Amino acid sequence: MDFVLSSLSEGLLWSIMAIGIFLTFRILDIADMTAEGAFPLGAAVVASQIQAGQNPWLATLFSILAGMLAGLVSGLLHTKMKIPALLTGIVTLTGLYSINIKIMGGVPNLSIGDSSTIFKSVMGLGLSNEAAVFAVSISCLLLVCLILTLLMKTQIGLVLRSTGDNIPMSEANGVNVDTMKIFGYMISNGLVALCGALFAQTDGFSDVTSGTGTIVVGLSAVILAEVLIHDLTIGGRLLSIGVGAIVYRLIILNIYEIPNLDQNLVRLFNAILLALVLFAPEVQKRLKIRGLKLSSN
């Protein structure tokens, strides 16, 4: 039971990061690599703050703000300096590598040790460690989905979505698309940093390389959600990403269970899995077209 709860919790935590990637990838139509630097940034900030005696809830908030600052930098590089989106993310995450080490006191990893975390504070209510992680992860996911759903129904949210759909039309209607892109970058990387902060508190440490592969996990969760569940409102789509993240996590766990698996090949399997997931929508499209042709005949 604890193993199942732990797997579900990890999938739910990853879904918070996946929602952040969804905002840039689907809403703004931007491939943002900043996530791979924002994730360890959130972990570094929360670990250093907790070690300094800061309240873990406040330290987690600082992590979100740090992630939003990283998103601001990427947004400015992309919109004001006209650097292509993909290169913008690479520039920011490269710079964040040094910044993250600096935040952790010049070391590549930093242990939280026995210091208080938000999960330990929830355990004070009488929950086990696994139950506390699950309670916090699902609460964070629902809260994020609720806030973003309400935001997307406001004028700002509608303008943000129109910016990703059709920039010329948005500009013709007086929308400052650069501001909207920067806003999207900030929200996205704030969520990614939140995910990094939560994982640092569950693992008990932060590591400067922890962000490697986060973009793979996020994209896989988003695409899996779109393949598994169709035609959803924005709120339903955000919640479905949690399902996609859990499914992805279960697939990865099964890969690790392969007998005599060479651990050096794990990332190769992850890459193959991502390729298959990205190919899935095309397969669905081809099958649908073939079905239409057969029915017309």
Phi, psi and omega per residue, in radians:
M1 nan -0.758 3.130
D2 -1.090 -0.647 3.137
F3 -1.134 -0.760 3.123
V4 -1.117 -0.773 -3.139
L5 -1.099 -0.699 3.127
S6 -1.128 -0.731 3.138
S7 -1.146 -0.755 3.105
L8 -1.096 -0.733 -3.129
S9 -1.092 -0.763 -3.135
E10 -1.128 -0.707 3.087
G11 -1.103 -0.696 3.130
L12 -1.164 -0.672 3.098
L13 -1.135 -0.756 3.114
W14 -1.084 -0.549 -3.090
S15 -1.127 -0.502 3.097
I16 -1.118 -0.763 3.073
M17 -1.149 -0.694 -3.131
A18 -1.107 -0.633 3.095
I19 -1.124 -0.679 3.075
G20 -1.054 -0.769 3.114
I21 -1.178 -0.616 3.097
F22 -1.021 -0.669 -3.100
L23 -1.083 -0.732 3.127
T24 -1.442 -0.701 -3.039
F25 -1.256 -0.742 -3.078
R26 -1.795 -0.782 -3.087
I27 -1.262 -0.823 -3.105
L28 -1.705 -0.140 -3.117
D29 1.012 0.803 -3.139
I30 -2.205 2.312 3.050
A31 -1.563 1.749 -3.013
D32 -1.824 1.968 3.112
M33 -1.487 -0.049 -3.126
T34 -1.001 -0.464 -3.100
A35 -0.949 -0.623 -3.095
E36 -1.248 -0.251 3.033
G37 -1.791 -0.525 -3.136
A38 -1.244 -0.559 -3.141
F39 -1.081 -0.965 3.085
P40 -1.178 -0.396 3.071
L41 -1.107 -0.814 3.100
G42 -1.058 -0.706 3.120
A43 -1.154 -0.738 -3.120
A44 -1.130 -0.748 -3.121
V45 -1.134 -0.815 -3.089
V46 -1.177 -0.687 -3.135
A47 -1.155 -0.768 -3.132
S48 -1.174 -0.670 3.139
Q49 -1.204 -0.732 3.129
I50 -1.149 -0.706 3.095
Q51 -1.096 -0.539 -3.141
A52 -1.397 -0.013 3.087
G53 1.668 0.183 -3.134
Q54 -1.275 2.617 3.045
N55 -1.051 2.275 -3.045
P56 -1.079 -0.564 3.112
W57 -1.177 -0.732 3.116
L58 -1.210 -0.652 3.108
A59 -1.105 -0.654 3.099
T60 -1.157 -0.673 3.078
L61 -1.097 -0.718 3.095
F62 -1.071 -0.616 3.118
S63 -1.115 -0.741 3.112
I64 -1.075 -0.772 3.141
L65 -1.115 -0.663 3.105
A66 -1.126 -0.717 3.097
G67 -1.112 -0.702 3.109
M68 -1.127 -0.616 3.086
L69 -1.145 -0.693 3.078
A70 -1.105 -0.706 3.086
G71 -1.120 -0.636 3.092
L72 -1.066 -0.760 3.134
V73 -1.075 -0.828 3.126
S74 -1.085 -0.725 3.134
G75 -1.079 -0.721 3.133
L76 -1.201 -0.708 3.114
L77 -1.073 -0.697 -3.085
H78 -1.322 -0.761 -3.023
T79 -1.538 -0.669 -3.059
K80 -1.615 -0.614 3.132
M81 -1.698 -0.058 3.064
K82 1.030 0.580 3.057
I83 -1.420 2.339 3.124
P84 -0.916 2.556 -3.022
A85 -0.965 -0.783 -3.101
L86 -1.113 -0.765 3.129
L87 -1.204 -0.566 3.092
T88 -1.023 -0.834 3.130
G89 -1.085 -0.690 -3.140
I90 -1.148 -0.725 3.116
V91 -1.074 -0.815 -3.099
T92 -1.153 -0.800 -3.106
L93 -1.179 -0.515 3.074
T94 -1.145 -0.768 3.101
G95 -1.180 -0.611 -3.130
L96 -1.166 -0.440 3.120
Y97 -0.995 -0.841 3.134
S98 -1.221 -0.683 -3.136
I99 -1.112 -0.721 3.141
N100 -1.100 -0.732 3.097
I101 -1.104 -0.714 3.125
K102 -1.089 -0.740 3.128
I103 -1.067 -0.638 -3.122
M104 -1.482 0.249 3.055
G105 1.431 0.434 3.081
G106 1.518 0.164 3.116
V107 -2.011 2.640 -3.098
P108 -1.297 -0.323 3.073
N109 -2.531 2.659 -3.053
L110 -2.414 2.202 -3.114
S111 -1.527 2.432 3.044
I112 -1.429 -0.472 3.120
G113 1.170 -2.398 -3.116
D114 -1.642 0.214 -3.131
S115 -1.132 2.796 -3.120
S116 -1.220 2.464 3.036
T117 -2.243 2.980 3.137
I118 -1.155 -0.494 3.123
F119 -1.251 -0.676 3.109
K120 -1.181 -0.604 3.111
S121 -1.190 -0.609 3.078
V122 -1.247 -0.584 3.089
M123 -1.076 -0.401 3.095
G124 -1.119 -0.249 3.096
L125 -1.457 0.016 3.115
G126 1.792 0.152 -3.137
L127 -1.562 2.669 3.017
S128 -1.292 2.971 -3.126
N129 -1.052 -0.807 -3.126
E130 -1.104 -0.725 -3.131
A131 -1.187 -0.639 3.131
A132 -1.159 -0.751 3.117
V133 -1.104 -0.730 3.130
F134 -1.135 -0.768 -3.122
A135 -1.086 -0.771 -3.130
V136 -1.196 -0.753 -3.079
S137 -1.134 -0.774 -3.129
I138 -1.262 -0.564 3.092
S139 -1.151 -0.748 3.126
C140 -1.120 -0.737 3.139
L141 -1.084 -0.830 -3.126
L142 -1.123 -0.689 3.139
L143 -1.154 -0.763 3.114
V144 -1.077 -0.793 -3.140
C145 -1.099 -0.722 -3.139
L146 -1.117 -0.841 -3.113
I147 -1.100 -0.788 -3.120
L148 -1.192 -0.644 3.108
T149 -1.095 -0.785 3.103
L150 -1.130 -0.697 3.140
L151 -1.102 -0.767 -3.086
M152 -1.181 -0.269 3.111
K153 -1.635 -0.099 3.070
T154 -1.474 3.037 3.128
Q155 -1.098 -0.696 3.130
I156 -1.094 -0.754 -3.141
G157 -1.111 -0.728 3.126
L158 -1.140 -0.662 3.103
V159 -1.174 -0.678 3.107
L160 -1.069 -0.760 -3.136
R161 -1.205 -0.653 3.122
S162 -1.189 -0.534 3.103
T163 -1.090 -0.730 3.116
G164 -1.267 -0.545 -3.098
D165 -1.332 -0.790 -3.037
N166 -2.713 1.667 -3.101
I167 -1.111 -0.826 -3.141
P168 -1.014 -0.723 3.131
M169 -1.143 -0.706 3.129
S170 -1.103 -0.753 3.121
E171 -1.133 -0.660 3.124
A172 -1.119 -0.447 3.128
N173 -1.658 0.242 3.041
G174 1.454 0.285 -3.141
V175 -1.448 2.326 3.029
N176 -1.450 1.611 -3.019
V177 -1.149 -0.528 3.118
D178 -1.103 -0.758 3.118
T179 -1.100 -0.721 -3.140
M180 -1.148 -0.697 3.105
K181 -1.110 -0.772 3.123
I182 -1.073 -0.740 3.103
F183 -1.046 -0.772 3.107
G184 -1.111 -0.742 3.086
Y185 -1.008 -0.757 -3.074
M186 -1.173 -0.796 3.127
I187 -1.102 -0.792 -3.113
S188 -1.005 -0.909 -3.067
N189 -1.329 -0.387 2.998
G190 -1.125 -0.717 3.107
L191 -1.193 -0.693 3.113
V192 -1.096 -0.749 3.118
A193 -1.137 -0.645 3.065
L194 -1.041 -0.774 3.108
C195 -1.054 -0.764 3.112
G196 -1.076 -0.693 3.128
A197 -1.139 -0.711 3.130
L198 -1.171 -0.728 3.129
F199 -1.157 -0.653 3.105
A200 -1.062 -0.631 -3.131
Q201 -1.355 -0.484 3.064
T202 -1.365 -0.662 -3.116
D203 -1.403 -0.424 3.139
G204 1.563 0.156 3.125
F205 -2.849 2.861 3.018
S206 -2.048 2.594 -3.120
D207 -2.394 2.427 -3.065
V208 -1.176 -0.370 -3.130
T209 -1.722 0.116 -3.048
S210 -1.155 -0.315 -3.124
G211 -1.440 -0.148 -3.118
T212 -1.104 2.142 3.117
G213 1.589 -0.031 -3.115
T214 -1.121 -0.627 3.133
I215 -1.104 -0.570 3.108
V216 -1.157 -0.819 3.138
V217 -1.087 -0.798 -3.108
G218 -1.104 -0.822 3.130
L219 -1.117 -0.707 3.127
S220 -1.070 -0.765 3.138
A221 -1.111 -0.731 -3.134
V222 -1.130 -0.833 -3.101
I223 -1.180 -0.727 3.101
L224 -1.031 -0.742 3.124
A225 -1.066 -0.704 -3.128
E226 -1.244 -0.571 3.125
V227 -1.285 -0.722 -3.053
L228 -1.324 -0.652 -3.033
I229 -2.303 2.162 -3.063
H230 -1.888 2.894 2.947
D231 0.865 1.109 3.139
L232 -2.003 2.715 2.976
T233 -1.248 2.987 -3.096
I234 -1.060 -0.681 3.110
G235 -1.138 -0.771 3.106
G236 -1.121 -0.654 3.123
R237 -1.127 -0.720 3.118
L238 -1.092 -0.758 3.112
L239 -1.153 -0.624 -3.125
S240 -1.146 -0.443 3.105
I241 -1.112 -0.558 3.041
G242 -1.082 -0.709 3.078
V243 -1.100 -0.777 3.126
G244 -1.066 -0.701 3.139
A245 -1.157 -0.686 3.122
I246 -1.162 -0.770 3.111
V247 -1.055 -0.773 3.128
Y248 -1.070 -0.753 -3.139
R249 -1.091 -0.727 3.130
L250 -1.139 -0.648 3.091
I251 -1.115 -0.768 3.128
I252 -1.102 -0.700 3.110
L253 -1.071 -0.683 3.102
N254 -1.167 -0.587 3.077
I255 -1.105 -0.736 3.127
Y256 -1.142 -0.391 -3.131
E257 -1.461 -0.052 3.106
I258 -1.083 2.207 -3.101
P259 -1.052 2.409 3.075
N260 0.991 0.568 -3.134
L261 -1.243 2.252 3.049
D262 -1.294 2.040 -3.077
Q263 -1.071 -0.384 3.105
N264 -1.220 -0.257 -3.110
L265 -1.687 -0.017 -3.069
V266 -1.052 -0.779 -3.126
R267 -1.176 -0.521 3.057
L268 -1.123 -0.766 3.096
F269 -1.092 -0.674 3.106
N270 -1.087 -0.725 3.137
A271 -1.141 -0.751 3.123
I272 -1.105 -0.742 3.121
L273 -1.060 -0.766 3.133
L274 -1.090 -0.734 3.124
A275 -1.057 -0.736 3.131
L276 -1.161 -0.693 3.129
V277 -1.129 -0.758 3.130
L278 -1.169 -0.477 3.140
F279 -1.416 -0.345 -3.061
A280 -0.987 -0.792 3.123
P281 -1.044 -0.634 3.120
E282 -1.161 -0.667 3.095
V283 -1.096 -0.786 3.110
Q284 -1.040 -0.731 -3.139
K285 -1.106 -0.768 -3.122
R286 -1.142 -0.711 3.117
L287 -1.134 -0.658 3.125
K288 -1.150 -0.755 3.116
I289 -1.111 -0.736 3.127
R290 -1.106 -0.699 3.127
G291 -1.114 -0.657 3.113
L292 -1.155 -0.692 -3.141
K293 -1.134 -0.727 -3.124
L294 -1.163 -0.697 -3.123
S295 -1.198 -0.591 3.133
S296 -1.259 -0.471 3.098
N297 -1.343 nan nan
